[in-house]
């Protein structure tokens, strides 16, 4: 079995890949390069430095991870790399643990009485096969380089660690760090023959730490994006919703029928819309990667954390302003209704039999229509205030219904008193009954110059 694996191993080295590089995944391509390098390093060797083999096996584990991270495991290049990797690992393991020496061949007795083995050809041993090759030694320049490599890896690791897992949501960030990791892997591979060197061990450990950090970051980012969705798309939806959140103007007296209820309904719609639009912002602020950008969204830039903060503040302000507007309007409406209630006592005191009241509040031109308009306005105001209280479930709803009923009674009372005032009114006694004087007065009033004398004309007719 060992000979068969070694045969396959040599076949891969000398024949090479049977396909073109076109379409090969970058991870697979890099893995094939690693495998080829190690195949050539151990080709045809039967006795090697075991530490070097162990070191190479550790590096091949990294190659295995790189190979498994490729997207397409059915591509011919991946299948070839997988097979070659398996064969190489098996070959190296065989070098570490060589097969046991074969059992002594069976002995047979010949006709001449002598004994002979089944195999006539005696085994030949190589004078150098039992002597391991001397371990290679690193020169001073190698020590300097491996220390610098360790510092570079550590520096990148600290930078990635400081940035946290959020940046891994950016594909460009992932690609940049993956390229850096690949570069470190290639640099570290140059020291595969020095697995026991302290500097190489330190660099390897630093590399593995960075690699684990990148794997964790990508995994964490994938889970976060699966949970919160595409931050840019969600913020686009927020931006579009903001344009529809317009706070309606506060109603002014005199109110129209149904105006206050419609105003409240519009406020509730805008307020609920603001709350709904706000919902994803805390989660995006906490979990999404939104680095600052130079361009604004209007200039074609991406949304950043400043946009999230701005939208957060704007939506909070909308809800706060609506609540303040409703509270302020409610207080003003309560005060206005109280004044209306107190003003009704004025109409209760109107006396249709009083000559002064007849003139001032009932029978002077246009006065009755003016009073009717006042009472109608009060009725509309209190009616809207009652509907307002009912809509908001205020406790003063029943009080306003009672006040509305009282206004209606005052209106009926005024109409009755108006009729009484008409019935009680009397013309003053004539100042003269002389027919000549009456004729002169009529002619005088008929003159166009006296068209503005007013109601006094009725006294002559």
PyMOL commands that set and color helices and strands:
alter all, ss='L'
color gray80, all
select helices_A, chain A and resi 2-15+26-42+50-68+76-96+140-163+166-169+171-189+198-228+231-242+259-287+305-348+355-363+367-391+397-424+435-446+448-450+454-460
alter helices_A, ss='H'
color red, helices_A
select strands_A, chain A and resi 107-109+115-117
alter strands_A, ss='S'
color yellow, strands_A
deselect
rebuild
show_as cartoon
